[in-house]
Amino acid sequence: MTWQPPGRRGALLYAVFAAAAGGTVAAVAHLSSARQQGRAVAERLPDGPLIVVSNHTSYADGILLALACRDLGRSLRLLATAGVFRAPLLGPVITRLGFIPVHRGSASAADALDAAADALAAGEAVGLFPEGRITRDPGKWPERAKTGAVRLALRTGAPVVPVALNGAEQVVGDRAHLMRTLRNFVLPPEVGVLVGEPIDVRVLAGGADDEATVRRVADEVMGRLIDLVEELRATTAAHPHGVPRAEA
């Protein structure tokens, strides 16, 4: 799988799509940037190739993360489940925006990392959810990460920036609820956004790339993301590196 730069038309389409999505989201939710302990609110994401990772609690997370990153100066190329790309209207649009399909559970699932590496080589910001799915934890804490984001960072040298979201499940939960949507028009929930410091994964790995090292670094990166979620929630996670995954 190869990634094609969106070009000028894609950039224009991204601006239009972001404006439309931003208007829609503003009607049902408030995105707010929080201040991380000990430093000011991030005003911009770093330039150049960048991997943005976030926690996953809602079907709205992709749009919310893309809008948050747009406010921080970067147009995000999101990795998303391949089924979305087959939607009659949405599929062609997000393809033109430079989003990257992930064929989950198939032999070609790893091909998405090849496309993501191409995007990073072009200087883009790539976004993904390390859990690979919406968390199944009842408390909506992040699950233990898969290793794709770390493998991508080791392969490309791109820094990883954790961006925590809190409250997205109040916008759209794991099921469609008409009453929730109607309520949000009257009392829009607040979705907190907290941006962490860039992480040099190659330094954490110490030059190694064996399975044990990749697993350790993936846990450490997820731990830093969970630290941000804890700040937003003002409480401590029971599992500092992610809730053990329940596959049932």
N, C-alpha and C positions, 0 to 999 in steps of 0.2 A: 504494500500500500504506500503510495506517495502522497505528499501534501502539496497542494497548489496555492501559491500566494493569492489572496483575494484581489489584489490590485486596487486601482482607484475606484472602480465601480463597487467592488466589495467594501471598500472603506466608506463610501457614500451610503451604501445599503446598511452598513453597521450603524452609522450615525442615525439614519432614519429609524432603524429597528430599535436602537437604544432609546431614542426619544419616545417612540410609541410604547415600548415596554415600560419605560420609566413613568410615563403618564398613567398607565394602567396600574402599576404597582403603587404609585402614590395615592391612588384612590382607595386602596385596601390595606396599606401598611406604611410605616415610617422607617426608613433606613437611617440609622444614626451611628456615627463613628465614636467609639469610646477611647478614652485616654489610657494607654498602658502604664502600669506603675513604673515610675522613674523616668519617663520620657514623654515628649509631646506626641500628639496625634500625628500619624503619618499623613503627609499631604500629597505625596506622590509615590508610586511604586518605582523601583529602580528601572533605568533604561536597559536596553539590550535583552538577550535571551533570559527568560525567567520562567520558573515553574511555580505556580500558585496552587497551594493545597488547602482544602477546607473540610470541615465536618459536614455530615450529610444527615439531615433530619426530615427533609421535606422535598416534594416534587418541585417546589418553588426555588430550591437552592441554586440551580444553574442560572436562572435569570437574576436572582438576587446577587450572586457572586459576580456575574458579568457586569451588572450595574454598579456595584461597589468598586470594582476595578476600573471601570470607565471613569468614575468620579475621581479615581486616583491616577488618571492619566494613561491607562493602558487598555487596549482592546483585547479581550481575552479570547483565545482559541480553545474552547472547551472540548474535552473528551466526553462524549455522551453515548448512551446505549444506542446501538445501530437501529433499533426499532423506530426511534424518533426520526431518523433520516428517510424512512419509508413513508412518512405521513405525506399526503398529496400536496398540501400547501406549505407546511413548515419545513419538510425535508429539503427541497431545493433552496430555500432561503438560508437555512443554517449551513448547508454545504457551501453556498456562496460566501458566507461569513467566515469561512475557514475553520469551522468546527470539525472535529475528528470523530468518526464512528468507532465504537468498540463493540465487537461481536462477542459478547460475553458467553462463556461456556463452550466456545468453539475452538478449533485448532488454530484459527486465524486471529484470536483475541490479542496475541502479542504484536500483531502487525500494527496496531494503533500506536505502539511506542515508536515504530519506525517513522510513521507519519508525524508524530509529535517531535521526534528528533529533527526531521526536515524543517518543521516550523521553527524550532529553536535555532537551527542553523541560519535561518532567515532573520533572526533577531526578534522573534515574536515572544509574547507571553502566553504560555500554555497553562490551562487550568484543569485540575482533576480532583476527584474525591478519593483519597487513599483507601477508604473503606470498601469502595467498589459497589456500594449499595446504600440505601437508606438504613440507618441503624435500627436494629430490632430490639435494642435495649428499652425497656418501659420508661426509664428516666431520660431517654434521648441523649445519653452520653455516647461519645464516639466509640465504635468498636475498634479492635486491634487492626492496624493497617495491613493491607497487602503491600508488596514490595515494589510495585511498578514505578512509583514516583522516584524512589531512591535509585532504582536501576537506571532510570532515564537521566537523573542528575549525575550519576557516576559516568554514564556514557558520554554526556555532552558537556559536563562541567558547569551547567547552568545553576545558579543559586536557587534555593527553595525558599519561598516566602509563605509562612502559614497565615491564613486569614480565617479567623473564627467568626461564626454566625450564631446568634442566639435569638430564638423566637420565630424562626422561619416556619416551624410546624404550626404556628398559630395563623399563618397566612394560608397555607395549603398543607394538610396533614397527609398521612399515608393512605387516606381514602378521600374521595370527593364528598364534601358536605355542603349542601346548598345553604343551610342555615348559618354555617360558619362564614361563608362568603357574604351573605346578607348582613350579618352582624359586623363584619369588618368594614363595610361601607359606612356604618354608623360610628363604630369605635375601632379605628384601625390600630392593630397591634404594632408595637415597636420592635424592630429587628436590629439588635446591636451588632456592630461590626468592629472587630479589633484586629489590627495588622501587627504581626510580629516582625522581628529582625530577620534579615536574610540569613540563610543557613548554607554554609559551604559543606556539602555532603562529602566531598572528597577528603576534606580535612578530618571529618568525623570517622571516615573509613580508614584513615591512615595509610592509604595506598593499596589496601586489600579490596578484593571484590568476591571473596568466597561466600557461600551461602550463609554461614553463620554471621559474617560481618554485615552482609546486606540486611539480614533479619534484625541484628542489633541496631543498626543505624535507622532502619524503618521505625523501630520502636521508639528511638530517641526523637526522631522528627515528629512522630505522632504525639509523644509526650510534650513537646513544645507547643503543639497545636492545642492539646488538652489544657495546658497551663493558661492559654488565652481564654478558652471556654470557661475555665474556672473563674477567671477574673470577671468575665461578663456576668456569670451567674452568682458571683460572690459566695461560692461554696466549693468544697473539695470533691474531686472525683474519687470513687472507690477504687478505680483501676487507673493508675497514672499513665499507663501506656496503651490503654484501650480495653474495653470490655471484651472478654473472651468471646469469640464468634460462635453463635448458635446457628448451625447449618440447617436445622429442621425447618 
